[in-house]
Amino acid sequence: MTTHFLHGRGAVYPGFLDAHVHLALSDPGQLLTGGIARVLDLGGWLPDGLRTSMPDLAYAHQFVTAPGGYPSRADWAQPGWSCPVASPADAVSAVDLQVAAGASVLKITLNSAAGPVLGAEALAALVGRAHELRLPVVAHAEGAGQAERAFTAGVDAFAHTPFSERLGDGLVTAMAARMTWISTLDIHGWGSPTVAFEIASDNLRRFHCNGGRVLYGTDLGNGPLPIGVNHREIVALLGAGLTPDDVLAALCSSAPLGLTTPDSRVTFIPGERPQGPGAFADWLVTARALTRPELEVLA
């Protein structure tokens, strides 16, 4: 991660990434002024005109799930957002459909708390076909045993830090060796921590301590989340054992999950980086995403 300083004006970082958003459920026009230069949309149609207003974008297109599975029956999901898969043959077609729509990742859901989940053969076929096409697989894993099922099937990343149950130390260590976890801690209570928040924070702390790769992500569109860098998410990451440098790495990660790192925007934070975690979080939320010409004018 390369940092530049503008003669005492502030710090310039590679464009900050929110690795879990749903742009159709939020206002993407405010992301740039909130410091977010890159996004990974993990399910749902993209708003019209988005490619011109937020070009640093990768997306999953549909949620791939079991027939009747999450989120096909959720009131917030539009018709057609879910792609049902009942068999290995369906799985191949589903992956090919997402690729044809321009997907950079495959998003699958394994949410036994909200409906049926993919069977073992269909799940294996989805992961196998995606990897054959060099498409990373991101899973929403919710419900007892679903995180372990996803890991065993070869899923590359979790859309959320596992929050349904405390994962065993051995399993967390094995996951840390080859998986990426997207944080999304703040969705569990939005500032009023819940049991799920405590479980997720504990799982993330052990995953990070074992060298697991953590990406900053908020699940923007899910409840009262601020648009731009989320102060509560930063504080939660620090509380889970990440240092300020670790948090910056999670925000600036290069080429994760099919999202390249273009040079079109950087993230600028005015002022000097402060000492202390609380002041660090306050400083981060003053970030702005700027184009290179905008940065030159500022300098």
N, C-alpha and C positions, 0 to 999 in steps of 0.2 A: 504494500500500500504506500503510495507516494503522497506526501503532504508538501504543499507549498505555502509560503507566508507572504502576504502582500504588504511589506514595509510597515508592519504593525497594524494594518487595517483588519486583518483576520486570517483565517486558515482556509485553504482550498483543498478539497478532497476529491477523489473519483466520485462520480455521481452516486448519491445514496440510493439504496435499493430497498423497496418494500416487497418482499418475496411472497406475500399472500394478500391479494386484494381481489375485490369483485367490483369492477368499475361501473357495471350497470346498476349497482345498488348504492353508489356514492357520487360525489361531485369531483371528477378527476381534474377539473380546471383549477382547483386550489392546491393540487399536490406540489406543483413547482414552487409556489411561494412558500410552501411548508417544508422545502428542503429535499423533497423526493424527486430524483431525476430518472429513476428506472423502476419499473413495476413488473411483477409477474402476476397475471390475472389467472386465478385458479378456478374458473368455471362460470359460464354464462355468456350471453351475447355481449359484444363490445358496443358501447355507445357510438352513434354516428359521428363521423368526423374526428374520432379519437386519434387516428394515425397521424393526423397533422398537428394536433394539439399536444400529444404526448408520444413522440416517435420511439422513445426508448422503452419498448414494450415487448414482452413475450407473453404467451397465453396458452391455455389448455383447451379452449373451446368448450365441449360438453363435459359434464360429470358422467363418468362411465361407472355403471352400477348394476346390481341385480334387478330384474323386473320388479317394480314396486318398491325398490330400495331408495335410500336417502340420496338426493333430496327430492325425488320425484313427487312426493306427497306433501312437501313443505309449502306453506302459503306464500313464501317469498320467491319461490322458484318459478320462472315463467315456463309455459309449455315448450317442450323441445330442448330444454336445458339438460335433460338427462338422456343418456344413451343406454338402453337396457341390454344386458348381455346374459344369456341363459346357457350358452354352450361354448366350447372352444371355437367352433366355426363362427359364432357370433362375435367372439373376441377378436379374431383376425379382421373381420369387417369393421368392427368398431374402431380399432386402432387406425386402420387405413382411412376411415372417414375423418378422424381428427387430423391426421397428417394432411389430407387433401384440403382441409379448412385452414391450414397454416399453423397448426399447433406446434409449439416448441417443447411441450411436456405432455405427458398423459396423466390426467387426474382420475383416480379411481376412488370409490368410496366403500369403506367397510365399516358401516355404522349399524351394529346389531341392536343399538338402543332405539333406532327409529325405523326398523323394517328389515326385510331380508337382505342377506349379504351374498356376495359372489361365492360360488362353490370353488373347491380346490382346483378342479381342472380348468374352469373358466379363468380363474385368477392366474394360474400358471401360464395359460395361453396368452392372456393379455400382456403379462410381463415379458414373455418370450418374444412375442411379435414386436412389442415396443423396442426391446433391446436389439432385435434384428435390424430395425430401422434406426438404431442409435437415438432413440427417443427416451429421455429419462422418465421414470414413473414416480409420481407423487401420490401418496395415499392419505386420505382422511380416515384414520383408524380410531374408532370409538366403540366401547363395549369390551367386556372381559375377553382377553385373548386375541383381540383383533390386531393389536400392534405386533404381537409375535407372529401371527399369521402372515402379515404383510412382509415382515422381515424375512421369514422363511421362504416366501415366494420370490424374493430378490428385489423388492421395491427399493428405489434409490433414496427416497426422502419422505419424511412425514410433513404434511401440510400444517399440522399442529404438534407441538410437544405433547407426547402421550399424557392424557389427563384422567383416564377412566380408572386406572389402577397403578399402584407402585410396581414398577418393573423390577425384576430380580437383578442383583448386581451383575451376575454373569451375562444376562441378556443385554443389559445396558453396555457392558464392555464390548460384547460382540457387535452391537449396533454401532458403537463409536468407531469401530475399525473400518466401516465402509458406508455408513449412512450420513445424510445431512438432515438436520431437524430445523424446521422453521418455527420461530419462537411462539408467537401469538399468546403470550401469557395473560395479557390484559383483558381478553374477552371473558375471562372467568371472574366476573364481578365488576369490571370497569371501574376499578379503584376501591371496591369493597370486596377484598379477597374472599374466595369461597374455598370449600374443600378441594374442588378441582384445581384451583390455583395453587394450593399447597402441594398437591400431588404432582402437578406439572413442574413446579419449581424444583421439587426434590429430584424428579427424574432428569431435568435439564442440568442440574448441578452435577450429578454423577456422570452424565453423558459428556459434559464439557470437561470435567476433571480427567476423563479417560481419553481426551483428545478428539472428541467428536466435533464435527463441523456444524456450527450454528449460524443460521441466517436470520437477520431481523425480518420479522413479518408481523402484520397486525390483524389480518382478516378484515380489512377495511370494507365496510358495508354491513358488518354484523354488529348491530347495536350502536350505542353512543360513543364511537371512537373519533378522536380528532383527526382531521385530514392534514397530512404532513407528519413530521417526526412526532411520535407519541411519547410524551414525557413519562407517562405511567409505564409504558413498555420498557423504556430505558431503565427506569428505577427497578423494575422487576428483573431485568437481565442482570443488573448489578447485584441485586439481592440473591440471585441464583449463582453467584460466584464469578461472573465475568468481570474482568477489569475494564476500565475505560478504553484501553487499547483493544481488548477483545470485542467490545461493543462496536468500536469503529470498524474493526475487521468484519463484523457481521453486517454492517451497513454498506461497506465498500467492496464486498466480495466480488471477484472478477469471474465472469462467464459461468455463473451457477445455473444448473438445471436448464440449459438451452438458451439462456439469456446472455448474449454477448455484451461487451462493454464498449459501446461506441464513444467517440470523442465529442459528441454533440453537446453534452452538458456536463458540468461539474457541480459540486455542492460547495458553497461558500458560507462560512460562519464568521460573523464579525467579532472583533475583539480577540484577546489572547485566551488560549485554553486555560481554564481555571484549575485549581487544585481541589480535591475533594469530590466525592461522587455526587452529592446533591447539587453542587454548583455546576458540575460537568453536565448533568441532565438539563439544567436550566439553560446552559450555553447551547447545547445541541438543538433545542427547539427554536432557536433563532436562525436556523439555517435557511438558505435559499438555493434553489437550483438555477444555475445561470448557463447560458450559452457561452461559447468561447469569446465571441465579440462582446457580449455583455460584460464578461469578466475583464476584458481589455479596457473597456471604458471605465470600469470601477477602479482599475489599477492606476 
